[in-house]
Amino acid sequence: MERQYGADPLLMRWIYNNVCGYPQTYNDLKKVKRLDGERSYYAGRNDYDIGNFPRWLVEKEGDFTLIGEMTNLRRLRFAKVAISDFSFLAGCRNLQVLDLQKTNFTDCRILAELPALREVSLPLERNLKHTDILQTLSAAHNLPVECKVEKPFYRDGDFPNMRIVNAKDIALDYCGNSEVRCVDVRVFDKGSALRPEFPAQQEDNWLNLDQKTRETKIRYLTEAILREQVKSYALSLEPWGEGHYLLADFADGWATLNYIDEENQIFYTSYNAAYDTVEILAPVNMGGQSPTPKMWALDDMALVAKITRHFLETGQLHPDTQWITGI
């Protein structure tokens, strides 16, 4: 019976993009000399592709070991991906250029098993283990090995005035009032009733709702947050929602929350006590643009839902939370 090899669907796409099709025999893998996961060309799965899909190659989530069968591979560049075990790299003994910057790679010892390696790009140094290998690679190869370690987008020294404050010590208001008046919610679920109820430019669209309708909408919103169906929201103390607002952006199980009062130059951002540095980024961006450190983002959607409910009910940050200011 013919042996079958598994490969993650993402790896299959990389192979297709780089060799203009799928390898039809196992020996075809040895012809692959370059594999670049970052190639922009997208090869969709269509009937022609499926018809040319070899029987010995099957989709298997999380399996990248097929790369280790490409024994003549010279250049390997990974796109953004998380892999549980990189030991398959030991099979790529002809590998000269290796880019791991966008992966979760940590153990540098595997690099010592690549005798032809001349250039390697790695993730953040703080996430690497056994970095002493990097210092000995050049001597072992008798040639300089260029190690490019990813530099953090932010550094802790960039924010000398950053400090942590307790929400119970913060009092928010607009013209002496702390009642939420205008709400704008954007969701991934097109069938949700949230968005039609809160048009962005309708004056006092939250304030004009009766209490029963507000509670129904709060329940809808908090449940949507728990289901990771919310893309962003703006909860404002102003009638038109143009300021004095709590803004939230969501992505991949993370959320960043920011209270902004531009008039009085007041800014608070969510604080995640599990992180003591700004050098590790979360997958969510502030305002959909600026990268967000995990220290300024939350991965507990139940907590985000609780903060959201409390703000809609009181116009204040939840008293049991902490926030970052001075950034």
Phi, psi and chi 1 to 4 in degrees:
 res  aa     phi    psi   chi1   chi2   chi3   chi4
   1 MET       -  134.4 -176.6  176.4  179.5      -
   2 GLU   -66.0  132.0 -174.4  178.8   30.7      -
   3 ARG   -69.0  140.9  177.2 -179.2  173.8 -179.7
   4 GLN  -108.5  143.7  -72.1 -170.8  -37.8      -
   5 TYR  -115.6  137.9  -68.0   82.1      -      -
   6 GLY   -95.5  152.4      -      -      -      -
   7 ALA  -153.2  136.8      -      -      -      -
   8 ASP   -60.1  142.1 -173.2  -85.5      -      -
   9 PRO   -53.9  -34.3  -26.2   34.6      -      -
  10 LEU   -65.1  -42.3 -173.9   58.9      -      -
  11 LEU   -63.4  -39.9  174.0   56.8      -      -
  12 MET   -59.8  -38.6  -71.9 -175.6  168.4      -
  13 ARG   -67.6  -40.7 -175.3  171.2  -62.3  157.9
  14 TRP   -58.6  -46.7  -64.3   -6.1      -      -
  15 ILE   -60.9  -47.8  -64.9  172.1      -      -
  16 TYR   -57.1  -45.9 -173.7   98.5      -      -
  17 ASN   -65.8  -33.2  -68.6  -10.4      -      -
  18 ASN   -89.1  -27.0  -77.4  -95.7      -      -
  19 VAL  -115.2    9.4  -57.9      -      -      -
  20 CYS    58.3   45.4  -62.3      -      -      -
  21 GLY   146.4 -176.7      -      -      -      -
  22 TYR   -99.5  144.3  -64.0  113.0      -      -
  23 PRO   -64.1  132.0   23.4  -33.3      -      -
  24 GLN   -88.9  -20.2  -66.3  -54.7  -61.2      -
  25 THR  -131.8  160.7   68.5      -      -      -
  26 TYR   -59.3  -38.9  169.7   78.7      -      -
  27 ASN   -64.3  -21.4  -73.0  -27.7      -      -
  28 ASP   -64.4  -23.9  -74.5  -17.7      -      -
  29 LEU   -62.8  -31.8  -66.2  174.3      -      -
  30 LYS   -73.2  -10.5  -58.0 -176.8 -174.5  -56.4
  31 LYS   -87.4  -12.1  -60.5  177.3 -177.1  178.3
  32 VAL   -77.5  120.4 -178.7      -      -      -
  33 LYS  -112.4  -13.9  -65.4 -174.7  177.7 -178.8
  34 ARG  -142.1  131.1 -179.3 -172.7 -178.0  101.5
  35 LEU  -136.0  111.5 -170.3   63.3      -      -
  36 ASP  -120.5  105.2 -173.4  -11.0      -      -
  37 GLY   -69.8  -12.4      -      -      -      -
  38 GLU   -92.9    1.1  -74.9  -71.5  -67.9      -
  39 ARG   -58.6  130.9  -74.7 -166.8   59.2  176.8
  40 SER   -74.9  -21.8   59.9      -      -      -
  41 TYR   -65.2  127.6  171.4   69.3      -      -
  42 TYR  -102.4  123.5  173.9   80.0      -      -
  43 ALA  -104.2  106.3      -      -      -      -
  44 GLY   -77.7  153.6      -      -      -      -
  45 ARG   -81.4  114.8  -66.3  -67.3  -59.4  -83.6
  46 ASN  -126.0 -178.9   52.8   41.4      -      -
  47 ASP   -59.8  -36.4  -68.2  -19.7      -      -
  48 TYR   -64.3  -43.5  176.5   78.9      -      -
  49 ASP   -62.0  -46.1  -60.5  -24.8      -      -
  50 ILE   -63.9  -37.4  -65.0  173.3      -      -
  51 GLY   -64.8  -26.1      -      -      -      -
  52 ASN   -99.8    9.0  -76.2  -91.7      -      -
  53 PHE   -77.4  120.4 -157.9   76.2      -      -
  54 PRO   -67.7  145.4   25.3  -34.3      -      -
  55 ARG   -68.0  -26.5  -70.4  178.6  -61.3  177.5
  56 TRP   -79.8   -5.4   56.3  -89.4      -      -
  57 LEU  -116.2  119.8 -171.1   57.2      -      -
  58 VAL  -125.7  149.5  -64.2      -      -      -
  59 GLU   -70.4  133.0  -69.8 -171.4   -0.7      -
  60 LYS  -146.6  108.5 -174.8  178.4  179.7 -178.5
  61 GLU   -55.4  133.5  -68.8  -76.5  -13.8      -
  62 GLY    80.2    1.6      -      -      -      -
  63 ASP  -100.1  112.4 -168.4  -18.9      -      -
  64 PHE  -116.3   12.6  -72.9   80.5      -      -
  65 THR   -65.4  -18.7   57.3      -      -      -
  66 LEU   -59.9  -26.1 -165.3   67.6      -      -
  67 ILE   -59.9  -35.7  -66.2  175.9      -      -
  68 GLY   -65.8  -16.3      -      -      -      -
  69 GLU   -84.8   -9.6  -54.6  -67.0  -32.6      -
  70 MET   -87.8   73.3  -57.9  175.5 -170.7      -
  71 THR   -68.2  -15.9   54.0      -      -      -
  72 ASN  -103.6   13.0  -72.4  -50.6      -      -
  73 LEU   -62.8  131.5 -160.7   60.5      -      -
  74 ARG  -106.0  -39.2  -59.9  -67.7 -164.9  -85.9
  75 ARG  -129.1  130.9  -57.5  175.6   69.4   90.2
  76 LEU  -136.7  120.4  173.4   58.7      -      -
  77 ARG  -126.2  120.1 -176.0 -174.2 -174.8 -166.5
  78 PHE   -88.1  138.2  -74.5   89.0      -      -
  79 ALA   -78.6 -179.8      -      -      -      -
  80 LYS   -63.5  118.3 -175.3  176.6 -179.3 -179.0
  81 VAL  -161.3  151.2   67.1      -      -      -
  82 ALA  -112.7  125.9      -      -      -      -
  83 ILE  -126.9  133.9  -61.0  174.7      -      -
  84 SER   -75.4  -28.2   59.7      -      -      -
  85 ASP  -147.0  118.8 -176.4    1.1      -      -
  86 PHE   -97.2   12.3  -75.5   87.6      -      -
  87 SER   -62.1  -21.3   61.2      -      -      -
  88 PHE   -60.6  -21.1   59.5   82.2      -      -
  89 LEU   -61.2  -24.2  -71.9  175.3      -      -
  90 ALA   -60.6  -22.9      -      -      -      -
  91 GLY   -76.9  -12.9      -      -      -      -
  92 CYS   -94.4   64.4  -55.0      -      -      -
  93 ARG   -74.2   -9.3  -63.9 -176.5   61.1   79.9
  94 ASN  -100.4    6.4  -71.3  -57.7      -      -
  95 LEU   -67.6  128.0 -163.2   60.1      -      -
  96 GLN  -108.4  -37.7  -62.6  175.5    0.0      -
  97 VAL  -124.9  126.3  179.1      -      -      -
  98 LEU  -134.2  124.7  174.3   61.2      -      -
  99 ASP  -116.7  111.9 -172.1  -18.9      -      -
 100 LEU  -116.6   12.2  -65.5  157.6      -      -
 101 GLN   -58.7  -34.2  -76.7 -161.0   15.3      -
 102 LYS   -97.5   19.5  -64.6 -175.7  178.2 -179.2
 103 THR  -111.4  179.8   72.1      -      -      -
 104 ASN   -97.7   24.9   59.8  -29.9      -      -
 105 PHE   -58.3  137.6  177.0   84.8      -      -
 106 THR  -133.9  -39.9   57.9      -      -      -
 107 ASP   -88.7  105.7 -166.3  -19.1      -      -
 108 CYS   -74.2   -9.6  -65.6      -      -      -
 109 ARG   -61.4  -30.1  -69.0  177.7  -64.0 -177.7
 110 ILE   -63.2  -26.0 -169.0   66.2      -      -
 111 LEU   -65.1  -28.0  -58.2  177.9      -      -
 112 ALA   -69.3  -13.1      -      -      -      -
 113 GLU   -94.1    9.7  -59.5 -174.5   42.0      -
 114 LEU  -114.6   88.6  -56.3  175.8      -      -
 115 PRO   -66.1  -23.2   24.9  -35.4      -      -
 116 ALA   -93.9   -1.1      -      -      -      -
 117 LEU   -62.1  130.1 -166.8   62.0      -      -
 118 ARG  -121.5  -24.9  -64.3  -65.3  177.2  -93.7
 119 GLU  -146.1  130.2  179.5 -178.5  -40.9      -
 120 VAL  -137.4  134.2   58.2      -      -      -
 121 SER  -112.0  128.9  -60.2      -      -      -
 122 LEU  -122.3  161.5  -59.6  170.0      -      -
 123 PRO   -68.8 -173.6  -17.6   31.2      -      -
 124 LEU   -51.7  136.0  -73.3  174.3      -      -
 125 GLU   -60.9  -33.8 -171.5  171.0    5.9      -
 126 ARG   -64.2  -19.6   66.8  164.7   55.3 -114.5
 127 ASN   -94.1   -2.9  -63.2  -30.1      -      -
 128 LEU   -91.2  149.4  -60.1  176.9      -      -
 129 LYS  -119.2  151.7  -59.5  176.1 -177.6  176.9
 130 HIS    57.4   46.7  -53.1  -68.3      -      -
 131 THR   -70.5   -9.9   53.7      -      -      -
 132 ASP   -61.1  -24.3   54.4  -58.4      -      -
 133 ILE   -60.7  -35.7  -64.8  -65.0      -      -
 134 LEU   -63.1  -32.0  -56.9  178.9      -      -
 135 GLN   -77.7  -21.0  -58.8  171.9    2.7      -
 136 THR  -101.8   -9.0   60.4      -      -      -
 137 LEU   -59.7  -44.3  -82.7  175.6      -      -
 138 SER   -60.3  -44.5  -65.7      -      -      -
 139 ALA   -66.3  -40.0      -      -      -      -
 140 ALA   -65.3  -36.0      -      -      -      -
 141 HIS   -90.5   -8.3  -67.2 -166.6      -      -
 142 ASN    60.2   20.7 -160.2   27.9      -      -
 143 LEU  -147.2  150.8  -77.3  172.9      -      -
 144 PRO   -65.3  132.5   24.3  -34.2      -      -
 145 VAL  -107.4  121.9  176.1      -      -      -
 146 GLU   -84.4  116.2 -175.6  178.2   -0.2      -
 147 CYS  -107.7  112.8  -64.4      -      -      -
 148 LYS  -103.2  106.8  -58.2  176.4 -179.1  177.9
 149 VAL   -97.4  130.2  179.7      -      -      -
 150 GLU   -56.4  134.3 -179.7 -173.6   -0.6      -
 151 LYS   -93.4  140.6  -64.9 -179.7 -179.9  179.3
 152 PRO   -66.1  146.2   23.6  -33.3      -      -
 153 PHE   -66.3  -42.1 -171.4   89.7      -      -
 154 TYR  -115.9  152.0  -60.5  114.6      -      -
 155 ARG  -121.5  150.1  -65.5 -174.6 -177.8  -84.8
 156 ASP   -58.4  -32.5  -66.9  -39.4      -      -
 157 GLY   -70.1  -10.8      -      -      -      -
 158 ASP   -72.2  -15.2  -64.0  -21.5      -      -
 159 PHE  -128.9   68.7  -55.2   98.4      -      -
 160 PRO   -66.0  -21.8   25.2  -35.0      -      -
 161 ASN   -98.4    4.2  -61.1  -41.0      -      -
 162 MET   -65.3  134.6 -177.3  175.2   66.7      -
 163 ARG  -147.6  159.5   57.3 -169.1  177.3   89.2
 164 ILE  -101.5  131.6  -57.0  167.5      -      -
 165 VAL  -126.5  151.0  -66.4      -      -      -
 166 ASN   -85.6  135.8  -64.4  -43.4      -      -
 167 ALA   -60.7  -30.5      -      -      -      -
 168 LYS   -67.3  -14.0   61.5 -176.6  178.7 -178.4
 169 ASP   -97.7    6.0  -63.1  -35.6      -      -
 170 ILE  -109.9  130.3  -60.4  171.1      -      -
 171 ALA  -120.5  118.3      -      -      -      -
 172 LEU  -104.0  143.1  -52.1  176.7      -      -
 173 ASP  -162.8  161.7   72.5  -87.6      -      -
 174 TYR  -131.5  113.2  168.9   66.7      -      -
 175 CYS    54.6   38.9  -62.8      -      -      -
 176 GLY    81.5    2.7      -      -      -      -
 177 ASN  -120.5  139.3 -166.6  -58.4      -      -
 178 SER  -115.7   23.9   59.2      -      -      -
 179 GLU   -89.1  133.1 -170.9  171.3   18.4      -
 180 VAL   -67.5  132.9  174.2      -      -      -
 181 ARG  -119.1  -31.1  -60.1 -178.6   64.9  168.1
 182 CYS  -136.9  134.2 -171.7      -      -      -
 183 VAL  -130.6  135.5  172.4      -      -      -
 184 ASP  -129.7  121.2 -179.5   28.2      -      -
 185 VAL  -124.1  132.6  177.2      -      -      -
 186 ARG  -120.3  128.8  -59.5  174.2 -173.7  -87.7
 187 VAL  -123.9  157.0  -66.0      -      -      -
 188 PHE   -77.9  -31.1  -69.1  114.4      -      -
 189 ASP   -78.8  107.2  179.7    9.5      -      -
 190 LYS   -64.4  -22.9  -58.9  -62.3 -175.4 -179.0
 191 GLY   -85.7   -1.6      -      -      -      -
 192 SER   -67.8  147.9  171.0      -      -      -
 193 ALA   -87.4    0.0      -      -      -      -
 194 LEU   -66.0  -54.7  -76.3  169.1      -      -
 195 ARG   -59.8  -45.9  175.4   62.4 -179.0  159.0
 196 PRO   -61.9  -25.9  -24.6   36.1      -      -
 197 GLU   -77.8  -19.5  -67.0  -71.4  -21.8      -
 198 PHE  -125.8   67.2  -58.8  133.3      -      -
 199 PRO   -60.4  140.7   20.9  -31.7      -      -
 200 ALA   -61.6  -36.9      -      -      -      -
 201 GLN  -107.7   34.5  -64.8  -60.3  -39.7      -
 202 GLN  -104.6  120.9 -178.4  172.0  -45.3      -
 203 GLU   -61.9  132.4 -177.4  178.8    7.0      -
 204 ASP    52.1   39.9  -76.7  -22.4      -      -
 205 ASN   -66.7  -21.1   66.4  -10.5      -      -
 206 TRP   -92.3  -41.8 -179.7 -102.1      -      -
 207 LEU   -60.6  -33.1 -173.7   64.4      -      -
 208 ASN   -80.7   -5.6  -69.3  -27.8      -      -
 209 LEU   -78.4  146.0  -63.2  175.5      -      -
 210 ASP   -75.2  164.7   59.6   67.5      -      -
 211 GLN   -61.1  -39.0 -171.9   58.5   40.6      -
 212 LYS   -64.6  -42.4 -177.8  177.9  179.4 -180.0
 213 THR   -67.3  -38.6  -57.3      -      -      -
 214 ARG   -59.0  -47.7  -73.1 -170.7 -161.0  176.2
 215 GLU   -62.1  -39.2  177.2   53.3   39.0      -
 216 THR   -62.0  -43.2  -60.9      -      -      -
 217 LYS   -69.5  -36.4  -73.1  -58.8  171.4 -173.5
 218 ILE   -61.5  -42.4  -69.7  174.5      -      -
 219 ARG   -63.9  -44.5 -174.3  171.0   65.3 -107.3
 220 TYR   -57.0  -46.5  -74.8  169.7      -      -
 221 LEU   -67.4  -46.7  178.5   54.0      -      -
 222 THR   -65.3  -36.2   53.5      -      -      -
 223 GLU   -67.6  -37.6  -70.9  177.1   -3.6      -
 224 ALA   -65.9  -35.5      -      -      -      -
 225 ILE   -63.5  -44.5  -70.3  172.0      -      -
 226 LEU   -64.2  -31.2  -66.9  174.1      -      -
 227 ARG   -88.0    3.0  -66.0 -166.8  -59.5  -92.6
 228 GLU    57.9   42.6  -62.4 -176.8   20.2      -
 229 GLN  -103.0   -3.4  -67.3  179.4  -31.0      -
 230 VAL   -94.0  133.5 -178.9      -      -      -
 231 LYS   -91.6  -43.9 -177.7  177.3 -178.9 -179.4
 232 SER  -167.4  164.5   64.3      -      -      -
 233 TYR  -153.2  161.4   68.0   58.6      -      -
 234 ALA  -136.5  118.7      -      -      -      -
 235 LEU  -114.1  110.3  -43.1  179.4      -      -
 236 SER  -113.9  146.4  176.4      -      -      -
 237 LEU   -86.7   -6.9  -53.6 -176.8      -      -
 238 GLU   -94.4  152.3  -66.3 -171.0   19.6      -
 239 PRO   -62.3  -33.3   18.7  -31.6      -      -
 240 TRP  -102.6    3.7  -73.5   96.6      -      -
 241 GLY    69.9   29.7      -      -      -      -
 242 GLU   -97.1    0.8  -64.3  177.9  -15.3      -
 243 GLY  -179.5 -177.4      -      -      -      -
 244 HIS    49.4   54.2  -66.8   79.2      -      -
 245 TYR  -130.2  156.2   36.5   39.2      -      -
 246 LEU   -97.0  116.2 -179.7   65.7      -      -
 247 LEU  -105.8  142.6  -55.0  178.3      -      -
 248 ALA  -136.6  139.2      -      -      -      -
 249 ASP  -126.7  142.5  -70.6  -79.6      -      -
 250 PHE  -126.4  146.5  -61.9   79.3      -      -
 251 ALA  -169.1  130.8      -      -      -      -
 252 ASP    51.1   44.1  -61.0  -29.9      -      -
 253 GLY    81.3    9.7      -      -      -      -
 254 TRP  -123.0  154.6  -74.9   81.2      -      -
 255 ALA  -142.3  141.4      -      -      -      -
 256 THR  -116.5  128.3  177.4      -      -      -
 257 LEU  -115.0  133.6  -78.0   70.0      -      -
 258 ASN  -136.4  127.5  -58.7  -79.2      -      -
 259 TYR   -98.1  126.1 -179.6   81.1      -      -
 260 ILE  -127.0  125.5  -58.4  174.1      -      -
 261 ASP  -124.9   89.2  174.0   -3.5      -      -
 262 GLU   -65.2  -33.4  -65.0  178.5   -7.7      -
 263 GLU   -60.2  -41.5  178.9 -177.4   -1.0      -
 264 ASN  -106.9   12.4  -63.1  -61.0      -      -
 265 GLN    53.8   47.6  -65.1  -63.6  -62.2      -
 266 ILE  -109.4  129.5  -64.3  173.5      -      -
 267 PHE  -144.4  126.3 -177.8   86.5      -      -
 268 TYR  -129.1  136.3  -62.5  104.1      -      -
 269 THR  -124.6  152.4 -168.8      -      -      -
 270 SER   -59.0  149.4   44.5      -      -      -
 271 TYR  -122.0  129.7  169.5   58.2      -      -
 272 ASN  -111.5  106.8 -168.3  -30.6      -      -
 273 ALA   -68.9   -9.6      -      -      -      -
 274 ALA   -74.4  -10.2      -      -      -      -
 275 TYR  -127.3  135.6  -60.7   88.4      -      -
 276 ASP  -114.4   18.0   60.8   -2.0      -      -
 277 THR  -143.4  153.6  176.7      -      -      -
 278 VAL   -95.2    3.9  -60.9      -      -      -
 279 GLU   -84.0   -6.3  -63.1 -175.1    5.9      -
 280 ILE  -108.7  119.6  -55.4  173.7      -      -
 281 LEU   -92.1  144.9  -63.3 -177.8      -      -
 282 ALA   -87.7  163.7      -      -      -      -
 283 PRO   -78.7    2.2   27.2  -34.6      -      -
 284 VAL  -107.7  145.1   60.6      -      -      -
 285 ASN  -109.1  142.7  -67.1  -24.9      -      -
 286 MET   -72.0  128.0  -71.7 -175.5  -71.7      -
 287 GLY    63.7   17.8      -      -      -      -
 288 GLY    73.2    7.8      -      -      -      -
 289 GLN  -130.4  -59.5  -62.5  178.9  -11.7      -
 290 SER   -76.6  130.4  -57.9      -      -      -
 291 PRO   -58.1  147.6  -22.9   33.6      -      -
 292 THR  -120.9  124.1  -55.7      -      -      -
 293 PRO   -64.1  148.8  -20.6   33.2      -      -
 294 LYS   -61.2  -25.6  -72.3 -173.4  175.0 -179.3
 295 MET   -63.5  -24.7 -174.9 -179.3 -178.3      -
 296 TRP  -105.8   13.9  -57.8   -9.7      -      -
 297 ALA  -133.5  160.2      -      -      -      -
 298 LEU  -118.1  138.4  -57.9  175.5      -      -
 299 ASP  -113.4   13.7   55.2  -11.3      -      -
 300 ASP  -107.6   97.5 -178.0  -11.3      -      -
 301 MET   -68.8  -24.9  -69.7  -58.5  106.8      -
 302 ALA   -66.1  -38.2      -      -      -      -
 303 LEU   -68.1  -41.9  175.4   58.7      -      -
 304 VAL   -60.9  -41.9  175.1      -      -      -
 305 ALA   -63.3  -39.2      -      -      -      -
 306 LYS   -66.3  -42.0 -177.1  167.6   67.9  172.8
 307 ILE   -62.9  -42.0  -67.6  170.9      -      -
 308 THR   -63.5  -47.6  -57.1      -      -      -
 309 ARG   -59.6  -46.6  169.6  178.1  -77.5  -84.0
 310 HIS   -62.6  -40.8 -174.3   79.6      -      -
 311 PHE   -66.4  -41.6 -167.9   85.2      -      -
 312 LEU   -65.1  -32.1  -76.7  169.6      -      -
 313 GLU   -84.1  -29.4  -68.5  176.0  -17.7      -
 314 THR  -126.0  -16.6   68.1      -      -      -
 315 GLY    73.6   16.8      -      -      -      -
 316 GLN  -127.1  158.9  -60.3  -65.9  -39.1      -
 317 LEU   -74.6  144.4  -55.9  178.1      -      -
 318 HIS   -58.8  128.2 -163.6  -73.5      -      -
 319 PRO   -63.3  -19.1   22.3  -33.5      -      -
 320 ASP   -91.8   14.1  -64.3  -24.9      -      -
 321 THR  -115.8  164.0   57.6      -      -      -
 322 GLN  -120.3  153.1  -68.6 -178.4  -53.8      -
 323 TRP  -136.5  159.6  -62.8   73.4      -      -
 324 ILE  -101.3  137.5  -64.0  -76.0      -      -
 325 THR  -137.2  170.2 -169.5      -      -      -
 326 GLY    80.0   25.8      -      -      -      -
 327 ILE  -111.7      -   57.7  176.0      -      -
